[in-house]
Amino acid sequence: MEYPLDWRDVERKKKYYEDRGKNVELVWMTPAEFLSKVPHISTPLVSSLFDLREEFFSKTSLGYIRKAFLSKMKMEPLLLDYTALVDGWPSHEGRHRAYIAKTYNIEKIPVLVVTSP
């Protein structure tokens, strides 16, 4: 199984950040690598990779994402925005998608990485 990436969304989001003078790159990384770069849901003191029990995630979101993966519905890339730090962590989107990708043994997931020029 592969991550069903919506390439049009990649281009739209890249343009959004580039128009604001930021560097943006699509990077493929393991779900574990992404989860190590974002804070745990219950505390910003450790990474999400510290404790991956399903109880820390929204059941509604997980159900929707599981169905999306299984039906190969196109999804947006995950996001790590290093220009907008919160408690020392990059602003991010995609923790639930990374978790599901990890449970489905998907080797690489697409992540837009935003940095300052």
N, C-alpha and C positions, 0 to 999 in steps of 0.2 A: 504494500500500500504506500502511496505517495501523498504528500500534502497537495490538495487540489487548489492550486494558486490561481487567483484572478489577476492575470497580467495587466489588464486595463486599470485595475485598482492600484497596482504597483506604480504605473506611469503617472496616474493622477496624484498619488501621494508624493512621489518624488518631485513632481512639478510644484506642488504646494510648498514643500520645504525649500526647494531651490529658489522659488520666487521670493522667499523671505531671507535669502542670502545665506542659507545654511548648506552644509555638505550633507548629502544623503547617499547611502550605498545599500544595495540589496546584498545581504550576506546569508549564506546557508550555514546553519549551525545545528548541533544536536539539541533536542529538547532539554536535556540536562544542562547544556551550556547556557541556554537562554534562562532557564529557571535559576541558575546560579548567579545571574546578573540582576535579578529583581527581588524585592523584599518578600518575606513570608507574609501571608495574608493576615496572620494574627499578631505579628510584631515586626517592626522595621529593623530589628537588631540582627537578624540572620536572613540568609537567602531562602527563597522558596524551596530550594533543593534540600534544605535541612530536614523537612518533614512533609512528605507528600501524601499524607492521608487524605482520602477523598472528602472526608467531613469538613475540610477547610475550604472547599470549593462550593459554588452555587450548584445545587442539583439541577435546577432548571437550565442553567448555562451548559452544564456537562451533557445533559440529555440532548439539547439542541445541537451541540457540537459533534457528539457521537453520530447523530443522524446525518449531519452534514458530511462527515468523513465517509460514512458508509455509502451514502448516495453520490459521493464525489461532487457535491455541490461546491462551486468555486468560492473560495474564501480569500479575504484580504491577508496581506503579510502581517506578521507580528511587528512590533515596534519597540525600539530602544532609543529614546531621545536624550542624549547626553547634554543637550543645551538647556534642559529643564529638569534640574535635579530636585528631588524631594527626599529630605533626610539622608542625603548622600547617594541615593539611588537614582538611576535615570527614570524619567517618566516612561511608562511602558503600557503596552496593550498586548494581550495574548497569553496571559498565564494559564487560562483554562484550555486554550488550544494546544499549548505546549504540553500540558498535563495529559490530555487525550492522545496527542501524538506519541508521547512516551509510552502510554499504556498499549498503544497499537504497534509499538516497536518501529515507528517511522524514524529512519536514520537522520534525516536532515529536514529542517523547517526554514522557511524564508523569513528573514528579519530585516526590516529597514532600520539602519543604524544612522542616526542623525547626530552630527557634530558641528562645532563651530568652524568657520573657515580658517 
